[in-house]
């Protein structure tokens, strides 16, 4: 492959934008960048990220490892391309009046979590840096679209995108860990702690845990009384509080601007 850098872009980013010429040697017809990334994503989806290696991907396609290196210079570049390939949202906010800003942000967070749910390995990878690949940037663009028409400057908008995506990522990690535990044989009841309610009420004393003790005794810690939770779904509760905070910020900002 031609590894000429385009405007100082890292190799993986340049590849994602189609700025690198395909190799002049090797199995050009049978192999392509798209097929390599697709094969890697398939392995990760089925077996986890640890199963992805240049040799494993090459083997799944019926080629040698060196053949892959003609298309992608390193595994890190492959991982970056994998991340970008799955960043697809089936939402848009071109008609900003279709939903209010709260509903747009709610849909954006849920769509982000959907990506993490479909590809649980996504959050196993560290954040490489500022999003620079095309599909990842499209997600940023969609996030910014939730704020179209709001009296926010560019820095405020980017901070809110980070806030919303950070909440989605946190929820996605929790969902991933719970799902893996269930697949490993854990029972759903192990997550609510019903079986340990009696023991915890004996162990959590008021002198050692002055603030936790009343929560345990009320049954709220282990969600002892099913259906009695007044706040409803934890995810929705957290998201509503974030949206309330943004709403309060907009109100305060509006008053400040008028003053």
Residue, then its C-alpha position, 0 to 999 in steps of 0.5 A: x500500500x502507498x503509505x503517503x500521509x495526507x495532511x499529517x493524518x495517521x495511517x488508519x485515519x487516512x485509510x478510513x477516508x480513502x486517501x491511501x492508494x490500494x496496493x499494486x501487488x497482492x490479491x487485489x481482486x479477492x481482498x479489499x480494505x472493506x473485506x478485511x475490516x468486515x472479517x475483523x468485526x465479525x470475529x470480534x462480534x462472535x468471539x470478542x476483541x481478544x480473538x482479533x489478530x492480523x493472522x486470524x483475520x488473514x486466515x479467515x479470508x484465506x490469505x497470508x498475514x503479509x497480504x493484510x499488511x499490504x492493505x493495513x500497516x498495523x493492528x492498531x490501524x485495523x482496530x481504528x477502522x473497525x471502530x469506524x465501520x460500526x459507527x452507524x446511526x439510523x437517525x438524523x435531525x435534518x428537520x429540527x422541528x420534528x422533536x424538541x431538543x430533549x427528545x433529540x438528545x434522548x434518541x441520540x443517547x439511545x442510538x449510541x447505546x445501540x451501537x455499543x450493544x450490537x458490538x460489545x467489544x467497542x468499549x474494550x478499546x481505549x479512546x484513541x483520541x479526538x474522532x477523526x474517521x468519517x463515520x465517527x465524525x458523522x456521529x458527532x455531527x448527529x449529536x450536534x444536530x440535537x442542539x440545532x437552534x439552541x443558544x449555545x456556542x461551539x464549545x458548549x455544544x461540543x461539551x454537551x456532545x461529550x456529556x451525552x456520549x459519555x453517559x451512553x458509553x458508561x451505560x453501554x459498559x454496564x450493559x456489556x458486563x451484565x450480559x457477559x456475566x449472564x452468558x457465563x452462567x450468572x442468574x438475573x437475580x444476582x444483579x438485584x441482590x434479592x438473595x442477599x437482602x437478609x444477610x446485608x441487613x445484618x451486616x450493614x450496621x448503622x455505626x459503620x455505614x450511617x448513610x447506607x444502613x437506612x437504604x439497605x433496611x428500606x429494601x431500596x439497595x436490593x430493590x426488595x419490593x419489585x414494582x415499588x421503585x418510584x423513580x422507574x428505570x435507572x437509565x431513564x432516571x439518569x438521562x432525565x437528570x442530565x437533560x434537566x441539567x442542560x435545561x437549567x443551563x439553557x434557562x440560566x444562560x437565557x436570563x444572563x443574555x437578557x440581563 
